[in-house]
Amino acid sequence: MKTRALFLLLLLACMYPSLAQGTYENCCLKYANEVKNIVKRRVVSYRLQHTDGGCNIPAIVFTLKKSKTFCGDPQKQWVKDLMTTVDKKKGN
């Protein structure tokens, strides 16, 4: 019985570092092609996603009211226009 408990404890101790490294960033995996105007009006902020770390595409992550998000291609004109609109709303 003691051997089983020791074995289980050793197994869990070995697994812990691998589980701790398995955390993932909150990354965009694809872009939204088009967004309806009603959704665009609900955007409250945005952030830049760089390709460093665990994120593999550059993106603009827009945050809506109630903390929902969608991602846009930073090269697309509608994304640039929406960023400008959000900046104007915030007074930047």
Backbone torsions as a table, in degrees:
resi	resn	phi	psi	omega
1	MET	NA	-44.4	179.4
2	LYS	-65.7	-34.3	179.7
3	THR	-66.3	-41.2	178.6
4	ARG	-63.8	-43.6	180.0
5	ALA	-64.5	-41.3	178.4
6	LEU	-64.4	-42.4	178.5
7	PHE	-62.1	-44.4	179.1
8	LEU	-63.1	-42.7	178.5
9	LEU	-63.3	-41.8	177.9
10	LEU	-64.9	-41.7	178.0
11	LEU	-61.8	-45.4	179.0
12	LEU	-64.8	-38.3	178.8
13	ALA	-64.9	-35.0	178.9
14	CYS	-73.5	-32.6	-178.3
15	MET	-77.9	-26.7	-174.3
16	TYR	-56.2	-49.5	-179.9
17	PRO	-60.6	-35.8	179.9
18	SER	-70.4	-33.0	176.8
19	LEU	-71.3	-37.0	-179.7
20	ALA	-66.9	-31.6	179.7
21	GLN	-80.4	-10.2	-176.4
22	GLY	-85.6	14.2	178.6
23	THR	-76.4	144.8	-177.3
24	TYR	-118.2	146.4	176.0
25	GLU	-76.2	163.0	176.6
26	ASN	-86.0	89.7	-173.2
27	CYS	-113.3	151.1	170.4
28	CYS	-79.4	134.5	177.4
29	LEU	-104.1	-18.8	177.4
30	LYS	-155.6	165.7	-178.3
31	TYR	-98.3	150.9	168.5
32	ALA	-78.6	130.7	-179.2
33	ASN	-74.5	-46.6	179.4
34	GLU	-143.5	149.1	178.6
35	VAL	-130.5	136.3	-180.0
36	LYS	-66.9	153.2	-178.6
37	ASN	-60.1	-35.9	-179.7
38	ILE	-64.0	-34.2	177.7
39	VAL	-72.3	-42.0	179.3
40	LYS	-59.2	-36.5	-179.5
41	ARG	-68.9	-19.7	-178.0
42	ARG	-91.8	0.0	179.0
43	VAL	-70.9	130.5	179.9
44	VAL	-111.2	-21.9	178.8
45	SER	-162.7	174.0	175.1
46	TYR	-151.1	161.5	175.2
47	ARG	-141.7	157.4	178.5
48	LEU	-89.9	136.6	172.7
49	GLN	-109.8	120.8	179.0
50	HIS	-96.0	165.2	-177.6
51	THR	-85.4	5.8	176.6
52	ASP	-81.6	165.5	-179.4
53	GLY	72.8	-138.6	-177.0
54	GLY	-91.7	-1.3	-177.7
55	CYS	-92.7	129.2	-173.0
56	ASN	-105.3	-0.5	175.3
57	ILE	-131.9	143.0	172.7
58	PRO	-74.6	138.9	-177.8
59	ALA	-155.8	162.7	168.9
60	ILE	-108.3	121.8	-178.7
61	VAL	-100.5	111.4	179.8
62	PHE	-91.8	137.3	177.8
63	THR	-110.7	129.3	178.6
64	LEU	-95.7	171.4	170.5
65	LYS	-57.8	149.3	-176.1
66	LYS	68.2	21.3	171.5
67	SER	63.4	19.1	172.6
68	LYS	-78.3	153.0	-177.2
69	THR	-133.5	158.4	168.4
70	PHE	-148.8	161.3	-172.7
71	CYS	-117.4	143.0	178.4
72	GLY	-126.5	151.8	176.5
73	ASP	-74.7	120.5	-176.9
74	PRO	-63.1	-13.3	179.2
75	GLN	-86.3	-16.1	-177.0
76	LYS	-78.8	141.6	-177.5
77	GLN	-65.9	-38.4	-179.1
78	TRP	-63.9	-30.9	178.2
79	VAL	-70.2	-44.2	178.1
80	LYS	-62.3	-42.3	179.2
81	ASP	-63.7	-41.1	179.9
82	LEU	-67.3	-37.2	176.2
83	MET	-61.5	-42.9	178.4
84	THR	-62.4	-42.4	179.2
85	THR	-61.8	-44.5	179.9
86	VAL	-64.2	-41.3	178.1
87	ASP	-61.5	-40.7	179.2
88	LYS	-65.5	-38.9	179.0
89	LYS	-62.4	-38.8	-177.5
90	LYS	-82.7	-10.7	179.1
91	GLY	81.3	24.0	178.7
92	ASN	-87.2	NA	NA
